[in-house]
Amino acid sequence: MGAELCWLLTENIKQKLLVFERKILRRIFGPTQKANGQWRLKTNELEKAINNENTVRYIKYKRLRWLGRVERMTNERVTKTIHKWKPYATRPKGRPKGRWEDDMRNDLRKMGVTNWKQRT
């Protein structure tokens, strides 16, 4: 299990991941020399090379897979107990911090999945 499973993917983090990924891909594939001798960086070719897959989609896929796995576990498993645990303390004042579970629900809502607990 990687750390990507417990991340809360904010828009800022998503953008930073995509920028970093593009930077690495440009370095891997390198520039191309045109017929007139000038060099240019590949841009559209990168999307074809990775088949429109990116780090953010991979992280979301792995998190959804993990969520399904946890939901199918028996209630005696420690992982499921921790996942379902609700703290007794009250939250501090102000805007609530984003939670992993809320992020997962948003991803499922964007995909159009409404009754995901019945499907697992």
C-alpha positions, 0 to 999 in steps of 0.5 A: 500500500502506498501513501497515495491511498490516504492523500486528500487530493486538493486541486493544488496537489493535483496541479503540482502532480500533473506539472511534475509528471509533464516535466519528467515525461518531457525529460524522458522523451526529450526534444525533437529536431525539425528538418530545418535544424531547430529543436522543439519540445514534444507536447501533443506526442506526450499525451499519445505516449501515455494514452491519456493516463496520468498520476492523478487518475492512477491515484484515484483508481487505487483509492477506489480499489482500496475503498471497495476492498475495505467495504468488503472486509468483515467487521472484525478486521482492524482496518475496517474498524479504524475506517468506520471509527468516529472520534469522540472529540469535537472539531475546532471552529472554522471551516472543516478540513477536507477528509479522505472519505469526502474526497472519495464520495466526490470522486464517486459522484463525478463518476455517476455512481450513487449506490456503490455500497450495494454494488460491492 
